[in-house]
Amino acid sequence: MTLQVSKVQTPMRIDRYLTQQVENATRNKVQKAIEEQRVLVNGKPVKSNYRIKSCDHIHITFLRPPAPELAPEDIPISILYEDDDLMVIDKEAGMVVHPAFGNWTGTLANAILHHLGKDADDLDKTEMRPGIVHRLDKDTSGLIIVAKNPVALHKLATQFARRQVEKVYKAIVWGVPNPPSGTIKTNIGRSHKNRKVMANFPFEGAEGKHAITDYLVVEDLAYFALMDMTLHTGRTHQIRVHLQHLGHPILGDQTYGGATPRTLPFSKSEPFTHNLLELMGRQALHAETLRFRQPTTGEPLAFTAPLPEDMKTVLEKIRSVMKRTTQTL
């Protein structure tokens, strides 16, 4: 991959800079690449203590180890619907969808293979691998579609690409957006400051990809809101990034500004918000509704996953405290 150092970048050791900028890059991995002269700055190899300068052009090659063989694992999953072509699963928060660096086992893909009764011989056949059509972040709960054969996978992927799948999420956010409904339009791409996270760019600009989200305040909770978020595009971290852009990050979102206790204008508010974050333990985001067409018959299908217990508990606590607080005020 190549990186162009920003004009306003302050001098920094290159190993530290690359660790911050490259997704899944550890300090050891970066230093090994530098030692093996797989990191070039302005066309020349450098040492780990080289301090980057504004406008430096960096080319880096990482050697990824081969992925271990995907294997079935007996992991409980909540299947809301299943037919010959697909499954709709209500994924728990904390479960990784597909194996990747750092999470080769214990994933939804491993659980699906076990459910489908695949053995080691089956795994050598491409068509037997689980057809996960779309993804959810590890700490986002809710609905996900899995295709059971290549034809269904292609047809469902086409529905997603043509924006024919309706996806509605529930989120608990800090503050109450005004106006209470609207559409967020930005481009979303990798942050210049930290390549591991996403950032908003002008919708009319050339950087990033178009991202469109409708929002609606479902419940005004004074200093918080329960919201419906409807995706029209499927960018990485789209809802989380868009709510940060709106100025109302998701409660508990460590990456996009929602995981710091806040002082609100009532007594003992900071211990209260600290307790909310401990109760939540993740970003309060849930993929609640999916509407699409069955890939073989064309029949409309619609599914709703109830709010998980952690979000329900946090909502009840907010409602209780806000009721007492507004009565006092």
C-alpha positions in Angstrom: 0.0 0.0 0.0 1.1 3.6 -0.4 0.6 6.6 1.9 1.1 10.3 1.3 2.0 12.1 4.4 -0.1 15.2 5.1 1.3 18.7 4.6 0.5 19.4 8.3 1.9 16.2 9.7 4.3 16.8 12.6 7.6 14.8 12.6 7.1 11.3 14.0 9.0 8.0 14.0 7.9 6.0 10.9 7.2 2.8 12.9 4.9 4.7 15.2 3.2 6.5 12.2 2.6 3.4 10.3 1.2 1.6 13.3 -1.4 4.4 13.7 -2.2 4.6 10.0 -2.4 1.0 8.8 -5.3 -1.2 9.8 -4.3 -4.3 11.8 -0.6 -3.2 11.8 1.3 -3.9 15.0 4.5 -2.2 15.9 6.4 -5.5 15.6 4.9 -6.1 12.1 5.9 -2.7 11.0 9.4 -2.9 12.4 9.9 -6.3 10.7 8.8 -4.8 7.4 11.3 -1.9 7.8 14.1 -4.3 8.7 13.4 -6.4 5.5 13.4 -3.1 3.5 9.7 -3.5 2.6 9.1 0.1 3.6 10.3 2.8 1.2 10.2 6.5 1.8 10.4 8.5 -1.4 11.7 5.4 -3.1 14.4 4.5 -0.6 14.5 2.1 2.4 14.7 3.7 5.9 15.3 2.6 9.5 12.7 2.4 12.2 13.9 5.7 13.8 13.4 7.7 10.6 11.2 10.7 11.3 8.6 11.3 8.6 8.3 14.7 7.1 5.3 16.5 5.5 4.6 15.2 2.0 6.7 12.1 2.3 5.6 9.3 -0.1 5.6 5.9 1.7 5.3 2.5 0.0 4.9 -0.5 2.3 4.5 -4.2 1.6 3.1 -6.5 4.3 3.5 -10.3 4.0 0.3 -11.8 5.4 0.4 -15.3 6.7 -2.1 -17.8 5.1 -5.4 -18.0 6.9 -6.1 -21.2 8.8 -8.7 -23.5 7.4 -12.3 -22.4 8.2 -13.8 -25.1 10.5 -17.2 -25.8 11.9 -17.7 -24.9 15.6 -20.7 -25.8 17.8 -21.6 -22.2 18.8 -25.3 -21.3 19.5 -26.9 -18.9 17.1 -30.4 -17.4 17.0 -31.9 -18.3 13.6 -35.1 -16.4 13.0 -35.8 -17.8 9.5 -34.4 -20.5 7.2 -35.3 -22.0 3.8 -33.4 -23.8 1.1 -31.7 -20.5 0.0 -31.0 -18.5 3.1 -31.0 -17.9 6.8 -31.7 -14.8 8.8 -29.8 -14.7 12.0 -30.1 -12.4 15.0 -26.4 -11.9 15.9 -25.3 -11.3 19.5 -23.1 -8.4 20.2 -19.5 -9.5 20.7 -19.5 -12.1 17.9 -17.2 -11.5 14.9 -19.0 -12.2 11.6 -16.2 -13.7 9.6 -12.7 -14.9 10.5 -10.0 -12.3 10.2 -6.6 -11.5 11.7 -7.0 -11.8 15.5 -10.3 -13.7 15.2 -9.8 -17.0 13.4 -12.3 -18.9 15.5 -15.5 -18.4 17.4 -17.1 -16.4 14.5 -20.5 -16.5 13.0 -19.1 -18.2 9.9 -17.8 -21.1 12.1 -21.2 -21.4 13.7 -23.0 -21.4 10.4 -20.8 -24.2 9.0 -21.6 -26.3 12.1 -25.4 -25.6 11.7 -25.3 -26.7 8.0 -23.5 -29.9 9.0 -20.4 -29.3 6.8 -17.4 -31.5 7.3 -13.7 -31.1 6.4 -14.2 -32.4 2.9 -17.1 -30.0 2.2 -14.9 -27.1 3.1 -12.7 -27.7 0.1 -15.6 -26.8 -2.1 -16.2 -23.1 -2.7 -19.9 -23.5 -2.8 -20.0 -25.0 0.7 -18.5 -21.9 2.3 -21.1 -19.7 4.2 -22.4 -17.0 2.0 -22.4 -14.0 4.4 -24.1 -11.3 2.2 -23.3 -8.3 4.4 -21.6 -7.7 7.7 -22.2 -6.2 11.2 -19.5 -4.8 13.4 -18.4 -7.2 16.3 -20.2 -5.0 18.9 -23.3 -4.3 16.8 -26.2 -6.7 17.4 -29.0 -7.7 15.1 -30.1 -9.1 11.8 -27.8 -10.6 9.2 -28.6 -12.6 6.0 -26.7 -15.7 5.1 -27.0 -17.3 1.6 -26.9 -21.1 1.5 -25.9 -21.5 -2.2 -24.0 -19.5 -4.8 -27.1 -18.5 -6.8 -28.8 -17.1 -3.7 -25.6 -15.3 -2.7 -25.4 -13.6 -6.1 -29.1 -12.6 -6.2 -29.0 -11.3 -2.6 -25.8 -9.4 -3.2 -27.4 -7.8 -6.3 -30.3 -6.6 -4.2 -27.9 -5.0 -1.8 -25.9 -3.4 -4.6 -29.1 -2.0 -6.2 -30.3 -0.7 -2.8 -33.3 -2.9 -2.8 -32.8 -4.1 0.8 -34.3 -2.0 3.5 -32.1 -1.9 6.6 -33.3 -0.1 9.8 -31.2 0.2 12.9 -32.0 1.3 16.5 -29.4 3.5 18.2 -29.2 5.2 21.6 -27.4 8.5 21.2 -26.1 11.4 23.3 -28.4 14.4 23.1 -31.5 14.9 21.0 -31.0 15.8 17.3 -32.8 19.0 16.1 -34.6 18.7 13.7 -35.8 15.3 14.9 -35.7 13.8 11.4 -33.6 14.2 8.3 -31.0 12.8 6.0 -27.3 12.8 6.5 -25.2 12.9 3.3 -21.4 12.8 3.3 -18.6 10.8 1.7 -17.0 8.3 4.0 -13.4 7.2 3.7 -10.3 6.4 5.8 -9.3 9.1 8.3 -6.2 11.1 7.4 -5.2 11.1 11.1 -5.8 7.4 11.8 -6.3 4.9 9.0 -8.0 2.5 11.3 -11.1 4.6 11.6 -13.5 6.2 9.1 -14.1 9.9 8.6 -16.6 12.1 6.8 -15.7 14.1 3.7 -17.8 16.5 1.6 -20.5 14.8 -0.3 -19.6 16.7 -3.5 -15.9 15.9 -3.1 -13.7 13.3 -4.7 -12.5 11.7 -1.5 -14.4 8.8 0.0 -17.6 7.2 -1.2 -21.2 8.5 -1.1 -23.0 7.6 2.2 -26.7 8.4 2.8 -28.5 7.7 6.1 -32.1 8.8 7.1 -32.6 9.4 10.8 -35.7 9.7 13.0 -35.9 10.4 16.8 -38.2 7.7 18.1 -38.1 8.7 21.7 -36.9 12.1 23.1 -35.1 11.3 26.4 -34.1 14.8 27.3 -30.3 14.3 27.2 -30.4 11.1 25.1 -32.5 9.8 22.2 -33.6 6.5 20.8 -33.4 6.7 17.1 -34.2 4.9 13.9 -31.4 4.9 11.3 -32.2 3.8 7.8 -29.3 3.0 5.5 -29.4 3.8 1.8 -25.7 2.8 1.3 -23.5 0.3 3.1 -20.2 2.0 4.0 -17.9 0.8 6.8 -19.1 2.2 10.2 -21.6 4.3 8.3 -24.2 4.9 11.1 -21.5 5.4 13.7 -19.6 7.9 11.6 -22.8 9.8 10.5 -24.1 10.1 14.1 -20.7 11.5 15.1 -21.0 14.0 12.2 -24.5 14.9 13.4 -23.0 15.8 16.8 -24.9 12.9 18.5 -22.5 9.9 18.8 -23.8 6.5 19.8 -23.8 5.8 23.5 -20.8 3.6 24.3 -19.0 4.0 20.9 -15.3 4.1 21.8 -14.1 4.9 18.3 -16.5 7.7 17.4 -16.8 9.8 20.6 -19.6 8.1 22.6 -17.7 6.3 25.4 -16.7 9.2 27.7 -18.9 10.0 30.7 -20.5 13.4 30.5 -21.6 16.0 32.9 -25.3 16.8 32.3 -27.2 19.7 33.9 -28.6 17.8 36.9 -27.2 16.5 40.2 -24.9 13.4 40.1 -25.1 13.2 36.3 -21.5 12.1 35.8 -21.7 9.0 38.0 -25.0 8.3 36.2 -23.5 8.5 32.7 -20.5 6.5 33.8 -22.9 3.8 35.1 -24.8 3.8 31.7 -21.5 3.2 29.8 -20.6 0.3 32.1 -24.1 -1.2 31.7 -23.9 -0.9 27.9 -20.3 -2.1 27.5 -20.4 -1.5 23.7 -21.9 0.9 21.2 -25.7 1.0 21.6 -26.5 0.0 18.0 -28.8 -2.8 16.8 -29.8 -4.0 13.3 -33.5 -4.2 14.0 -35.3 -4.6 10.6 -34.6 -6.2 7.2 -36.8 -6.2 4.2 -35.8 -7.9 1.0 -37.0 -10.5 -1.6 -36.6 -14.2 -1.4 -33.9 -14.8 -4.1 -35.7 -17.7 -5.8 -39.4 -16.9 -5.5 -39.2 -13.1 -5.3 -41.5 -13.2 -2.3 -41.2 -10.1 0.0 -39.6 -11.0 3.3 -39.5 -8.8 6.4 -37.9 -9.5 9.8 -37.6 -7.7 13.0 -35.2 -8.5 15.9 -36.2 -7.2 19.3 -33.8 -4.9 21.2 -31.2 -6.9 23.1 -31.3 -6.9 26.9 -28.3 -4.5 27.4 -30.0 -1.8 25.3 -33.4 -2.4 27.0 -31.8 -2.1 30.4 -30.0 1.1 29.6 -33.2 2.6 28.1 -35.2 1.8 31.2 -32.5 3.4 33.4 -32.4 6.5 31.3 -36.2 6.8 31.3 -36.4 6.3 35.1 -33.7 8.9 35.8 -35.0 11.4 33.2 -38.5 11.2 34.7 -37.3 12.0 38.2 -35.0 14.7 36.8 -37.6 16.5 34.8 -40.0 16.4 37.7 -37.4 18.0 39.9 -36.6 20.7 37.3 
